[in-house]
Amino acid sequence: MDSTLAMVIAVVTIALVFDYTNGFHDAANAIATSVSTRALTPRVALAMAAILNFVGALLGVGVAKTIQGIIAIDEQTTSAGSAHALTIVLAALIGAITWNLITWYYGIPSSSSHALIGGIVGAGLASATSVDWDTMVEKVAIPMVLSPAIGFLGAFALMTAIMWIFRRARPARVGRGFRHAQTVSAAGMALGHGLQDAQKTMGVIVLALVAGGYSTGEDVPFWVIVAAASAIAAGTYSGGWRIMRTLGRRIIDLDPPKGFAAEATAATTLYVMAIGLQAPVSTTHTITSAIMGSGATKRLSAVRWGVAKGIIIAWVITIPAAALVAAGTYGIAQFFLP
């Protein structure tokens, strides 16, 4: 086995490790509301989420193409050597994985997607690789702002409609009905998570294959799709209990109607962004904002804004933090490159 192939295998393996950490880091996105309202038991919810993460990952590659386009891993980059190009991809992954593990440890629902994007940008800048700023603005920055806003306002509107429609119904009966409805909305959220987040790893793996000279980057090989789908599904089933507590209980005391409104809105937003705009938005940002929006219908003070403030701060620093780790990793790696 030559050194380039060995390095490609190593980078692809690390990309799948990132995908796995994405799964257990973001498992709470799909099921925290359903578990906290007792619509589903934790293990049933995780099993359902894992299966639908896998299925969702098979539904498209548009987001993967966007991730590939953030930096120019092409013939010009690889002319400096495959090891150099692969180091850029490796540094991006280490930046993302490091930030994922830090936020998972402290139970902070930050964005795995933005950690990966930050890692790619940081490694690109450190290596003087061309970053496509048009893609960053149109496909990352604008959707990054829009998706939480849509999540908050959409969930607020849907929950307001639910409150008006069922204003004369008995609360206990409404609660039972929406517990069943949450099975569907949680499934939709899990499908959207797979559709969005597994594709991001696919994009990075294709970058590694291009860097090693094993792909032109024009398509996503089927084995890459299946591998990324399997890794995120396995990570999801392993669970993300720390973050689940934050999303399910610490932001707002959820009941089944609020949980349904948050999940249904967030899932719809993820589909529109992935299929319509091919934008790699954050499932974490979207569901967290939707939870805040559904909770705010009770009264604004019902949302624990102190907890929300800490989450928002993590959102803001995720991209630069992951970028700094990736840039530092690339800098250290220069001492070992031939």
N, C-alpha and C positions, 0 to 999 in steps of 0.2 A: 504494500500500500504506500503510495507516494505521500509526501508531507501535505500537499494541497488537499487531497481527498480526506486525509485524517483531520485536517483543520475544518473542512466543510462539515464533516460528521460531528465534530465537537461543537461547532457553532449551531448546527441544526438541533443537536441534543439540548443545548442550553436554551435555545428558543422554545423548545417544547417544555423545558422546566419552567420558563417564564409563563407559558400558557397554562401550565398546571397551577402555578402560584396565582395566576389571574383567576382561575376557577375557584380556588378556596378563598381568595381574597374577596371575590365578588359574588360568592354563593348567596350572601345575604341580600343582594340586590333583587333576586327573583323571589325569595321566599320569606324574608323577615316579617313582612306585614301579615302574611298568611299564618305563620307560626305564632306570632304575637297575639293574633286574634283567635287562635285555636281553630282556625279553619282547617289546618292540616297539622299532623304530627311532624316533628322535625325530620325523622328518617324518611317518611313517605314524601315529604316535600323535597328533600335533597335528592331522592331517587328520581322523582319526576323532573326536577330541574336538570339533573345530569343527563337524562335521556333527551330532553328537549333542547338542551345546549348542543348536544351532538347533532340532532336533526337540524337545528337552526344554522349550524355551521356549514351545512351542505346546500344552503339555499342561495348562495351567490358569492361572487368574488370582487364586487365593486369596491368595497372598503379596502380589501387587500391591495388592489391596484393603486388606490390613493396613498396608502402607506409606502408602497414601492416608489412613488413619485416624489416623496419629500426630499430625498437626497439623490444625487446622481451617481449611483454605483453602475458605471458603464465601462466601455473600453478605455476611456481616458483615465479613469480611476484605477482600473486593473493593470494599466500599463506600468504602474509603479510596483507591480507584483501582487499576486493573489493574496499573499500573507498580509500585505498592507490593507487591501480592501476588506478582507475578512476580519481584520482587527477592528476596523471601523464598526462593522456590524456587531462584533462581540462586545465592544465597549458600550454600544447603545443598549444591548441586552442587560449588561451588568448594572448600568445606571438604573434601568427600569426595575430589575429584580430587587436591587438594594432598597429602593424607595418603597416598593410593595411590601417587603418584609418589615421595614420600620413602621409603616402605617398599620400593617396587620397586627404587629405586636402591641401597639398602643390602641388598637380598636378604632382607628380613624378611617371612615369610609372615603378614602381618596380615590382618584381615578387611575386604574391600571393602564387605561388607554393613553392618558396624558403623560403618565410616567414613561411609557414606551416612546411616545412622540418626543418628549423632552430628551430621552436618551439618544434618539436618532439625531435630533438637531444638535445636541451637545457634542456628539462624536463627529458629526459633519463639520461643525465649526472648528473643532480642535484639529481636525485633519485637513482643513482648508478644502474640503469637498463641497461642491456647489449645493446649496440648499434652495429649494424651489419656494421662494417666499410667497408667490402667488397662490400656490397650493396651500401653504400654511395659513394664509389669510382667508381664502375662499372656502376651503374644506375643513379647516381646523378652528381658527379663531372665531369666525362668525358663527358656525354651528355650536361652538363651545359656549357662547353667550346665549344663543337662541334656545338650545335644548333645555337648560334649566328654567328659563323664563316660560317656555311653552309648558313644561312639566308643572310648574307652580300654578300658572293661570288656568291651564286646562283642568287640573285636578280641583282647583277652587270652583271653577264653573260646573264641573260634573257633580261635585259633592253638593253644591248649592241646588242643582236640579234634583238630585236624589232626595234632599231634605224637603223640597217643595212637593215633589210627586208623592212621597210617602208620609206627608205631614200628619195625616189622620190615621195612619196605620199603627198597630201596636208595636212598640219598640222591640219586644222579644221576638215577634214574628219576623220583623224586618231583619233583625240580627241573624236569625237562622237562615233566611233566604240568601243574605249576602255572604254568609259563610260558604254556602254551596257555590255562589257566583265567584268567590275568590279562588276556587279551584281552577276555574277557567282563566281568570285574570293572571294568576300566578303562572299558569302554563304559558300564557302569551308573553309574560315578562321573561321567562326562561328561554323561550324560543328567540325572542329579540336579543337577549344577551349572547346567545350562541351566534346569531347572525352578525352581530357587531364585533364581539371581542375575539372570537376564534379567527376571524378574517385578518385581524391585525397581526397575529402570529404568522399566518400564511404569507403575508406581505414581507415580513422579515426573513422568513426561510427562503423565499424566492430571491431576495436581495443577496443572501448568502450563496445561493446556487449561482447567481450571476457573477458574484465576486470570485467564486472558484472556477468559473468558466464552464459550469455544468448546465447553464440555462441562458436563454436569450432574454428572459423576463417577459416574453409576450403573453404567456399564459401561466396558470397555476396548475402544476401537475396534480393528478387525482390523489396520489399517495400523500402529498402535502396536505390536501384538504382533509383526508381521513385521519392523518396523524394529529393535526391541530384540533380536529373535532374530538378525538379520543382523549387528548391531554386535558382539554378544558373540562370535558365531562368528568374525568377522573378527579380533577381538582375540585370541581363543584361538589361531588359526592363526599369528599373528605371534609367538607364543611368549613364555615368561617364564623365560628360562634361568637368571637369577640365583637366583630363588626355587626353581627346580627342583633346583638343586644342594643347597640347604639341606634341602629335604624328602626328596630321594632319597638323600643320602649323609651329611650332617652330623649328623642326629639319631641315626641307627642304620644299621648296615650291613645292608641288606635282602637277603633271598633271595626267590625266587618264592613260597614258601608264606606268608611274612610279608607280602609285598606283596599277595597275594590276600586274606588275612585283613583287612588294613587297608582295602583298597578295597571289599570286599564289605560290611563293617560300616558304613563311612562312607556308601556309597551308600544302604543300607537306611535309615539314620538320616535322610538328606536327604529321602527319599520320605515317610517317616512324618511328619516335621515339616511338609513342604510341603502334602501332600494331607490328612493327618489333622488337623493343628493350624493350618494356614495361617500358620505361624510363620516369619519370615525369619531362619533361623539361618545361621551362617557355615560355608561349605564348607571354608574354610581351617582353622578351629578343629577341625572334625569330623575331617578327614583327618589332620591333624597329631597329634591325640590318638590316633587309631586306629593310626598308625604307632608311636607310643610304646607303646601297649598291646600290639601284636603283638611289638615288640622286647623288651619286658619279660619275655616268657615264657622267653627265653634266660637272662637274669639281669638284675636291676635295674640293675646297673652297666654293662650293654651299651648302655643309653640314655645319650647324651651330655647329661646334665642341665644342663651349663653352657649349651649351645646352646638347650636347651628352656627354660631360665630366661629367656633373652633374648627368646624368642618369646612366652612368657607375659606378660612385662612389656609387650611391644608390644600384646598383646590387651587388657590392662587400660587402657592409655592411649589406645587408638584412638578410642573414643567421645568422651571429653573433648577430645582433641587436635583432632579434626575439628570438634567443636562450637565450640571457641574460634576456629578459622580461619573458620568460617561466620559466627559472631557478629561477628568483626572485619570480614569482608567486608560484612555488612549495614550495620554502622556507617559504614564508608567510603562505601557507596553512598548513604547519606542526604544526603551533600553534593551529589549529582548529581541527586537526584529533585526534581521540581517541587513 
